[in-house]
Amino acid sequence: MKLSRRRAVNFRQRFAGLLLALFVSAVAYADWGLPALMQELAATVRPPVSFTETRESEMLRIPLVSRGTLSLSPAGVMTKETVTPVKTRTVIDDRSIRLYRDDKPGETVELSLQQQPWLYGFVAGFRALLRGDRPTLEQHYTIQLSGSREAWHMTLRPRDSRLQGYILTLEANGSHGEIKRFEINEPLGDTTTLEIGRPLQ
């Protein structure tokens, strides 16, 4: 059965359009990689979000689960407010980590990052990932990226030998510029998983 001339022309036009769409899609996926992902991470506005953190260790009879909110200011100051099981507030900037506890008002635990270079490497890398700061991230970690723009997985391995004594890998999962999950794997098998929830209203 032969197609009419008009139907044949329409068929060729649709077929050509389909090929063009597939080509554009293939080029877009071919261009996606670490540079594109870091650009998306850097461009993403990060409102406060909820989180669920799970700590698993041979030292714990059952996993330790905590919940709260996580925020990152435009200046790069990260604030983690835990609601359960104990109300705490942790503030992290370029210089220090400060811990405040509701059950101990007026008492603050502060760690200087300048005096703890390995800890600075962890904090700087963590914040660099949230901010899409590739030079800082590569300064402290080797980076392995897999997946696609819609569902990517990143494995970070510390460069500093001192940090390697505490962290084996830092794993991150996400979609586009959104980070959905962090996992810290320690050399002795302990893990800490941070599930990122939806932005707070």
C-alpha positions in Angstrom: 0.0 0.0 0.0 1.5 3.3 -1.2 1.4 6.5 0.9 -0.1 9.5 -0.7 2.3 12.3 -1.5 1.0 14.5 1.3 1.1 11.7 3.8 4.6 10.8 2.7 5.8 14.4 3.2 4.2 14.5 6.7 5.8 11.2 7.6 9.2 12.4 6.5 8.8 15.7 8.5 7.8 13.9 11.6 10.6 11.4 11.2 13.1 14.2 10.8 11.7 16.0 13.8 12.1 12.8 15.9 15.7 12.4 14.8 16.4 16.0 15.6 14.9 15.6 19.1 17.0 12.5 19.7 20.1 14.2 18.5 19.6 17.2 20.7 18.9 15.0 23.7 22.0 12.9 23.0 24.2 16.1 22.8 22.7 17.4 26.0 23.5 14.1 27.8 27.0 14.0 26.2 27.7 17.5 27.5 26.6 16.6 31.1 29.3 15.8 33.6 31.1 17.2 36.6 31.4 20.8 35.3 27.7 21.0 34.4 26.7 19.5 37.8 28.9 21.9 39.7 27.3 24.8 37.8 23.8 23.5 38.7 24.8 23.1 42.4 26.3 26.6 42.5 23.1 28.1 40.9 20.7 26.3 43.2 19.1 28.4 45.9 19.1 26.4 49.1 16.3 27.3 51.5 16.2 25.6 55.0 15.3 21.9 54.6 14.4 19.1 57.0 16.8 16.2 57.5 16.9 12.7 59.0 20.3 11.5 60.2 21.0 7.9 60.9 24.2 6.8 62.7 25.1 3.1 62.6 28.0 1.6 64.6 29.1 -1.6 66.3 29.2 0.6 69.4 25.4 1.2 69.2 22.8 -1.4 70.0 20.4 0.2 67.6 20.9 2.9 65.0 20.9 6.5 66.4 18.3 8.6 64.5 18.1 12.3 64.8 15.9 14.9 63.0 15.9 18.6 62.4 16.6 21.3 59.9 19.6 22.3 57.8 20.3 25.7 56.2 23.1 27.3 54.3 23.4 31.1 54.2 24.6 33.0 51.0 27.9 33.6 52.9 28.4 29.8 53.3 27.5 29.5 57.0 25.9 26.2 57.6 23.5 25.7 60.5 22.2 22.4 61.6 19.4 22.4 64.2 18.6 19.0 65.7 15.1 18.7 67.3 15.3 15.0 68.4 16.6 13.2 70.3 18.4 16.2 71.9 17.8 19.8 70.9 21.1 21.2 69.6 22.3 23.9 67.2 25.5 23.5 65.2 27.0 26.5 63.3 29.8 25.9 60.9 31.7 28.7 59.1 35.2 29.1 57.7 36.9 29.3 61.1 35.0 27.1 63.6 32.3 24.7 64.5 30.1 25.8 67.4 27.7 23.5 69.2 24.9 24.9 71.4 22.6 22.7 73.5 19.2 23.7 74.9 19.7 21.6 78.0 22.9 23.5 78.8 22.1 27.1 78.2 25.1 29.4 78.1 27.5 26.6 77.4 29.1 26.4 74.0 31.5 23.8 72.6 33.8 25.4 69.9 36.3 23.7 67.7 38.8 25.8 65.7 39.2 24.5 62.2 42.6 26.2 61.9 43.8 24.0 64.8 42.3 20.8 63.2 43.4 20.7 59.6 41.8 17.3 58.9 38.5 18.5 60.2 38.8 21.7 58.1 39.2 19.4 55.1 36.0 17.6 55.8 34.0 20.8 56.5 35.4 22.7 53.5 34.7 19.8 51.2 31.1 19.3 52.6 30.3 23.0 52.2 32.0 23.2 48.7 29.7 20.4 47.5 26.6 22.3 48.7 27.9 25.5 47.0 29.1 23.9 43.8 32.7 25.1 44.5 34.7 22.6 42.4 38.2 24.0 43.1 37.8 23.7 46.8 36.2 20.2 46.5 39.0 18.9 44.3 41.6 20.4 46.7 40.4 18.1 49.5 38.9 15.1 47.6 39.2 13.0 44.5 35.8 12.9 42.7 34.0 10.1 40.9 30.7 10.9 39.3 28.2 8.5 37.7 24.6 8.4 36.7 22.7 11.1 34.8 21.5 14.7 35.4 18.2 13.3 36.8 19.8 10.8 39.1 23.5 11.2 39.9 25.9 9.6 42.4 29.2 11.1 43.6 31.9 9.4 45.5 34.5 11.6 47.3 37.7 10.2 48.7 39.8 12.4 51.0 43.3 13.4 49.8 44.6 14.2 53.3 46.0 11.1 55.1 44.8 12.3 58.4 41.3 12.7 57.1 41.5 9.2 55.6 41.9 7.9 59.2 38.3 9.2 59.9 36.5 9.0 56.6 36.8 6.4 53.9 34.3 7.9 51.5 31.7 10.6 51.3 28.8 9.6 49.1 26.2 12.0 47.7 23.1 11.3 45.6 21.0 13.9 43.9 19.0 15.2 40.9 20.0 18.3 38.9 21.2 20.8 41.5 19.4 19.2 44.4 21.3 16.9 46.9 19.0 14.3 48.3 21.3 12.1 50.4 24.8 12.1 52.0 26.5 9.1 53.4 29.8 9.1 55.4 31.6 5.8 55.4 34.3 5.4 58.1 37.3 3.0 57.9 36.0 0.7 60.7 32.6 0.3 59.1 30.6 2.9 60.9 28.2 4.9 58.7 26.3 8.2 59.0 23.5 8.8 56.5 21.8 12.2 56.1 18.5 12.2 54.2 17.6 15.6 52.9 13.9 16.4 53.0 11.7 19.0 51.3 12.3 22.8 51.8 10.5 24.2 54.8 7.5 26.3 54.2 
